[in-house]
Amino acid sequence: MGAGYFTSRDWSDYKARRGFSASSTVSDYYTRRSIKDDFDPKNIKVRESCDSADHPESTPIILGLDVTGSMGSVLTTISKKLNVLIQEILDREPVKDPQIMVMAFGDTECDRYPLQVTQFESDIRIAEQLNDIYFERGGGGNDGESYSLPWYFAARKTKTDAYLKRNKKGYLFTMGDEKYLDVLGKDRIKYFIGDDVQANLTAEELYNEVSKQYVCYHLLIEEGCGMRVRGREVIDKWQNLMGQYAIPVADCTKIPEIIVSILQVEAGKDKEAVTKSWDKSTALVVDKAIKNLEIAKGKEGLIEF
């Protein structure tokens, strides 16, 4: 998947057709009352990011969105500023031929639909599929969410030409305000994804596995309830697993600019120059997010054997 191009005209037409405006709320963007069959992982054999005449050097980018109750502000931001994310990637060119997939996840212990998966796309279908996601507003009081579900799917159910043809990793950005659950049970994998695995899988095992094909980041949403109540605890757990790739986000409305900035740093751009390229208010948030990133020169996105 992933043919075509994302244009500002298509974006304007799409917003007008859907009746979206600056005052639109999360309920305006996400109106489904159940999961779309095409996005149900039990119905998906594989998701592919493929080279094409339009995009000969495809780069897979996965956005993993927490769709539990506290994350409405993040979903609203992604919907309102999707054009900023895509257009800035196209203009700044930190990667070649971006193809974007969205994974919406929740809690396997509480939710009916803890994982939804769109296609990799390069045109307005990114937005169309994004707004076809079911905002379940679930989650529970079990001190975490199933952040390892996107890792499992990306590691075992995606196929990318970047990896297979060019030994290049894609990028996976999860975002949320809670700790990750330590274990993804084999019974949960069978029930929600349909795969038979021999044993439960730990978050650490899945993070290490998915990192072979994707550079993985987690954006810690400081405005979310989990971070407001147990911020230090949440940060410590994520940083113990991911180190510098656990990124603090002080203002969720700047998530698109943060993602673009991370991709620029991954591509070898100077952090200070990247930060200064944004307006003042955005630069403050971006600086906090990327200031501790240290990407080894010549290693960005490459697979080591």
N, C-alpha and C positions, 0 to 999 in steps of 0.2 A: 504494500500500500504506500501512499505518499506522493501521488502525482499532483500536478497543478501548482498554483502559486497563491500566496496570501496577499491581497491587495487592499489598500485603504478604501477603495470604492466598494469592494465586496463587503468589507466590514461595516461601512455606513449603511449599505443596503440591507445587510443582515439585521442591524440594530433597528432600523426603521420597520422592517417586516415583522419583527418580534415585539415592537413597541417598547424597546428598552431606552431609558434616558438616564440622566445623572441622578435622578431621584429613585430609580428602581431599587428594590430591596431583594434580599436573597429569595424571598417567596415569589417574586416576579421572575427571577431567573430559573429557579428550580421548581417546576410545577408537577413533576411526575409523582404518582402515588405508589409506585412499585418499581422494581428493577426492570429495565428493558432487556428482553431475551437476548439480544445481540451482545449485551455487555455482561451477561451472566457467565462467570468463568467455567461453569460446568458445560457450557455450550461452545467453548473455545478450545480448539486443538492447539493453535499457535497464533501469535501475532507477529507479523513480519514488517521489518523496515528494509525496503529494497531500493537498490539503485535503479535509475530510470533515465530516459533521455532528458527529462526535466531536471532531475537531481542525480547526477552521476556519482557524487560522493556523499551519499546520504549519511546523516548523523542522527541517531535516535536519541530523543530527549523524552523522559517520562516525568510527568508531574503527578506525585502521589498525594492526594488531597484527603485529609481527615474529614469525614462527613458525620461525625458525632455532633451532639447538640451545641457545643461551645464554639464550633468553627464556622459559623455562618458568615462572619466578617471576612474570613479568608476566601470563602467561595465567592462572595460578592466582589472582592478585589480582583480575583482571577477573571471573573466574567467581565467586569468593567474595563480592566486594563490588559486583556489578552492581546489587543492590538499593539500595546506598548511593548509587551514581552516579545512578540514575534517581529514587529517592525524594527526594534532595536537590535535584535539578533541579525536580521537581514542587513541592516545598515552598517553595523559595527563588524560583522563577519568574524566573530570569535570561533565559529564552526562553519563547516560547509553544509549546505543543503539540509537544514534542520527538518526533521520529521517528528511531530509531537504526538504522544499518547498521554491520556489521562487515566489514572487509576484512582478510584474512590474507595476508601477503606474505613472500617470501623472496628468492632470488637467481636471476635468469634465467640466469645462467651455470652454475649448479650443480644447481638443484632441478628435480624433475619437475613440481611444481605451485606455481610462485612467486606465484600470485594466486588467492584464493578470495573470493567476494563474496556476502553474505547480502542479504536484502530490507531495506528501511526498514520498521521496525515500532514500535509504541507499547505493546505489551502483553507478556505472558510469552513470546511468540514470539521476542523478542530473546534471551532466555536459551536457548531451545530451539535456535535456529539457531547461537548462539555455541558451544554444546557439540557441535554437529555439524561443526565445523571440523576438518580434518585437521592435526594438529600434526606437520609433516614432519620437524622437527629437522634441517634441512639447513643451507645456507650453505657457504661455503668459504674458502679462504685468499687471496681476490682483493681484500682490503682494502676491503670494502664490501658493501652489500646494495642491492636494487632498490627503494629507497624511492620512486622516481618512478613505479612501477607504480600505486599508489593514486591518485596525482595524475592520471595518464593516464586511468584509469577514471572518476574523479569528473568530470574536465573534459569527457570525450567520450561517456560512457555513462550519465550520470545526467540525470534531468529532474525539476525541483523546482518546485512552485507558488510557493514562497517567492521564487525567482529570477524566474520568468516572470510572476507576477501582482503581486508587491509590491516588486520590485527589492531583495530582501533576500538577503544571502549566508547560506549554511549554514556549518557548522563541520566541519573535518577535522582530527583529531588522529592523527598517526602517532607511533609510539614505538619506540625501539630503542637499541642501544648502539654502533652502527658508523657509519662514514661512508656517505654515499650514493654510488652509482656515478654517474659523470659523464654517461654516455650510455646511453640505452635504444634498442637497435638495432631497426631496422625489421623485421629477420628475427625477432627475439624477440617483437615485437608481433604479427606475423603468426602465429607458431607458438603462442603462449600465449593470445592474445586473439582472433585471427582477423581483425584489421583490416589492410587494405592502406594503408600510408602511404608517402609518396614518399621520405622520407629518415630517417636516424637523428634522434632527438630528444634534446637535452641536458636534464639535470635542471633547469637554470635556465629553459629554455624552458617545460618542463612546469609548474614552480612558478608562473611568471608567468601561464600559461594557466589553471590551476586556481584561482588567486587571484582571477580575475574572478567566480567563482561561490561560492567558499568562503573563509572566513577560516581559514588553515592554520597549525597549530602542530606543532612536533615536540618530543616529550618525550625528553630525553637521559637514559637510564637509567644512573646512575653505578655501580650494582652489577653491571652487565654486564661481560663480559670485555673487550670493545672499549674501553669507557670506563676500566676499571681499568688497562689496559696503555698506551693511547694517548689518555688523556682530553683533554689540552690540544689535541692534533692534531684529534681528532674535534669538539670544541666549536668550535674556530676555523673549521673547514670549514663546519659548519652555520650558525654565526653570520654568516659572510661571505655566505651566501646569504639567510638569513631574519632576521638581526638579532635583535631582542628576542623574536621568535616561536620561537626555539630555546630551550627551557625546560629547565633542569637539574632532575633528580629525584633527591634524595638517598636516598629510601626509596620503593621501588616499591609498597609496600602503601598508600601515600597517593595513588596515581594518581587514583582517583575524586574525592577531595576537591580535588586540584589542578585537574582538569578543571572541576569545578563552580565553583571560585574564579575560574578564567580567564573562564568565561562570565559570572560576576557582574561582574568588572571590565569586560568587554566591554559589559555593560549599563549601565555608568556608576557602579557602586558604588565606594566608597572602599576602596583597597587595605588600609589599616590596619584598617578595620572588618571587611572580609572575613576577614582573617587572625585577628582576635580572636574571630570567631564560632565557631572550632574549638577543640577541647581543646588543651592546651598542647603535647603532642608533635606533633600534627598541624599546629598553627600554626607551629611551627619549620620544618617542611618546606614548607608552603605559602608562608611568608614568603620563603624562598630562591627559590622558583619564580617568584613573581609580582612581586617587589620592583622589577624593572626594566621592568615593563610600563607603557607610557604610551599609552592609547587616546584618540585625539582626540575631544573632546566632540562628540556629535551625529553621529559618523561610524561608530559601532559597527555592523558588519554591513551597512552601506548600500553600494550599488553606485554608483560615481562614473562619470558619462558625460562 
